[in-house]
């Protein structure tokens, strides 16, 4: 039996905004923005965040990136792993 791939989703306690051509994530705690913990996302990070509007697997996210950018699969996989680990560590992304 094939193991089901983990799905990732956004933490609703983070808001995403584009400010002056810069994509940022801001955690919200009890309806107050934590301005000391603002995260800036590059274009690929912003694409991943937008794709996580609905829960998605790592494979689905990888395919979305490959569909938008000319990059080799190994680089995309490594960068995606790093992004998911980093965003999971700060609580912005979690397992669905």
Buried (B, 14 or more C-beta within 10 A) or exposed (E): EEEEEEBBBBBEBBEBEEEEEEBBBBBEEEEEEEEEBBBEBEEBBBBBBEBBEEBBBBEBBBBBBBEEEEEEEEEBBEBBEEBBEEBBEEEBBEEE
